[in-house]
C-alpha cells in the first residue's frame, strides 16, 4: 500500500540481525525455504500444483490468526513470506495500520485491510524485493481473509503484508485502487481468526496508524 513503511496496501505498502537458530527442524525448514525461493527467482518455475498449503499461526495481543499459505499458486510470494516466518522476523513485529471506510480521505476507491510488518529490529534489514505475482497469473483473488503482500511500485514487496476484510477486487490486477493497475500479490487466506482481524481493524488509530500497534507475539509454521 502506498507510502507506509516499505510498501503498503493502497493501497498496502511494504516495510530485522536474524535470530540465532539451532540445528534441527526449524533450521532445516529455514534453509529449504531460502533455497526454494532462490531457485524460484532464478528459474521462474512454479511449485507443483499438488503441493499442499503451509499453515502459519500468528499469535497477537488480540488473539491467534491462522493462515494457509498457497505455495502452489503463488510460489515466489509464499516462499518469501515463509522465509521471514522461519527466520523469526515477524516475532515481535506489529500490525501497524488499519484501513477502514472512514479513514481514507481523498480516495475514490475504498478498501478495508490491516497491515503488518517485521520486528522493528529488522526494519532496515529486509531481503531483496521480489517479483510481483499478479492475480491474473496465480488465480488468487482479494476476498474476505485474503493475505497479500504490501508494496509501493511493482516488484518492490519485501516483508510487510496485509489481510483483507471483505472482498477487495480493486486490489486484484486491473483494479482501480493502485494507479499502476498491477494489483497486489495474494498468497494465502485466513482459515481461523477473522474475528481477531476485525478486532484489529477496529482498534484505536490516529488516521490509519494503529495506536498502539498490535504486537505479533509469535509467527510459526504448524
Buried (B, 14 or more C-beta within 10 A) or exposed (E): BBEBBBBBBBBBBBBBEBEEBEEEEBEEBBEBBBEBBEBBBEEEEBBEEEBEBBBBBBBBBBBEBBBBBBBBBBBBBBBBBBBBBBBBBBBBBBBBBBBBEEBBEEEEBBBBBBBBBBBBBBBEEBBEBBBBBBBEEBEBBBBBBBBBBBBBBBEBBBBBBBBBBEBBBBBBBEBEBBEEEBBBBBBBBBEBBBEBBBBBBEBEBEEBBBEEBBBBEBBBBE
